[in-house]
Amino acid sequence: MYEPIRTKSVHTMAAAPDFPHRSREEELDIRLAGQLTALLTVTDELHALAAHGGHRPLDGAALAAAADRIAEQVARLSGHHPLRAEPTDDGTPGRIPALQQRAHTLAGNALAVATSRDDAAAMALAAERMEAHGAAFGTRDLATA
């Protein structure tokens, strides 16, 4: 009347997986590289706006230098230089505040990950970019607040 179960139970422990797991440090490297790549994209957009229309609040040379330093950090973390697409903006100056806000947020995210990773170079770069983009739209400096 009763037939024993001949297949393995779904509740038994599975065998060790075949794929390698990443360490916490590797996960943080990936996450920090992603945050910096997103910041690089927004920085390139702002640089394109500065080059296109010569908008007053944007310093094209400083943005280009910052973009290069961000790209170097991404290359250090990921092992390859990031792909950099041409910005698609039509030169509308109305997008500048939104891009500055986005860059400030991304720099803050990168700073948080760099801090948990204890990466001094990335922390300094992210803090610098956060301060620069925050000053552009009037955010108070946290150190003096």
C-alpha positions in Angstrom: 0.0 0.0 0.0 2.8 2.4 0.8 5.7 2.8 -1.7 8.8 4.4 -0.4 10.1 7.6 -2.1 13.0 6.7 -4.5 14.0 10.1 -5.5 16.0 12.6 -3.5 14.0 15.0 -1.4 13.9 18.7 -2.3 14.9 19.4 1.2 18.3 17.8 1.1 21.4 20.0 0.8 22.5 20.5 -2.8 25.9 19.6 -4.0 28.5 22.3 -4.1 27.9 24.6 -7.2 30.2 24.5 -10.1 30.5 28.2 -10.5 33.0 30.3 -8.4 31.7 32.7 -5.8 33.0 36.2 -5.5 34.4 37.6 -2.3 33.0 40.7 -0.6 35.9 42.8 -1.9 35.3 41.7 -5.5 31.6 42.5 -5.2 32.5 46.0 -3.8 34.9 46.5 -6.7 32.2 45.7 -9.2 29.7 47.9 -7.5 32.2 50.8 -7.2 33.2 50.5 -10.8 29.5 50.6 -11.8 28.8 53.7 -9.8 31.9 55.4 -11.2 30.9 54.4 -14.7 27.5 56.0 -14.3 29.2 59.1 -12.9 31.5 59.1 -15.9 28.5 59.1 -18.3 26.9 62.1 -16.6 30.3 63.9 -16.5 30.7 63.3 -20.2 27.2 64.7 -20.8 28.0 67.8 -18.8 31.3 68.2 -20.7 29.5 67.9 -24.0 27.2 70.7 -22.9 30.1 72.8 -21.9 31.8 72.2 -25.2 28.7 72.7 -27.3 27.3 75.9 -25.9 30.0 77.2 -23.6 27.4 77.4 -20.8 28.5 79.7 -18.0 28.4 77.4 -14.9 30.3 74.6 -16.6 34.1 74.4 -16.8 34.8 72.2 -19.8 38.5 71.6 -18.9 37.7 70.7 -15.3 35.0 68.3 -16.5 37.3 66.7 -19.0 40.1 66.2 -16.4 37.5 64.8 -13.9 36.2 62.4 -16.6 39.7 61.1 -17.3 40.4 60.5 -13.6 37.1 58.7 -13.2 37.9 56.5 -16.2 41.3 55.7 -14.7 39.7 54.6 -11.5 37.2 52.4 -13.4 40.0 50.8 -15.3 41.9 50.1 -12.0 38.9 48.5 -10.5 37.5 46.5 -13.4 40.7 45.8 -15.3 39.6 47.5 -18.5 38.9 51.0 -19.7 35.2 51.9 -19.7 33.3 52.3 -23.0 32.5 56.0 -23.4 29.5 56.8 -25.6 29.0 60.1 -27.4 26.6 62.2 -25.4 23.2 62.5 -27.0 22.3 65.9 -25.6 21.2 68.6 -28.0 22.9 71.3 -26.0 19.8 72.3 -24.0 21.0 74.3 -21.0 17.9 73.4 -19.0 19.3 69.9 -18.4 22.3 71.2 -16.6 20.7 71.4 -13.1 19.2 67.9 -13.4 22.6 66.5 -14.6 24.4 68.2 -11.8 21.9 66.7 -9.3 22.4 63.3 -10.8 26.2 63.6 -10.8 26.0 64.7 -7.1 23.9 61.6 -6.2 26.1 59.2 -8.1 29.3 60.7 -6.5 27.6 60.2 -3.1 26.8 56.6 -3.9 30.4 56.0 -5.1 31.7 57.6 -1.9 29.6 55.3 0.2 30.9 52.2 -1.6 34.5 53.4 -1.6 34.2 54.1 2.1 33.0 50.6 2.8 35.8 49.2 0.6 38.3 51.5 2.3 39.6 52.8 -1.1 41.3 56.1 -0.4 41.8 57.1 -4.1 38.2 56.4 -5.0 37.0 58.1 -1.8 38.9 61.3 -2.6 37.7 61.4 -6.2 34.1 60.7 -5.3 34.2 63.4 -2.5 35.8 65.9 -4.9 33.1 65.2 -7.5 30.3 65.4 -4.9 31.6 68.7 -3.7 32.0 70.1 -7.3 28.5 69.0 -8.4 26.9 70.1 -5.1 28.4 73.5 -5.4 27.0 73.8 -8.9 23.4 73.6 -7.6 23.8 75.1 -4.2 24.1 72.1 -1.8 25.8 73.1 1.5 29.1 71.4 2.3 28.5 68.7 5.0 31.7 69.6 6.8 30.6 73.1 7.4 26.9 72.5 7.9 
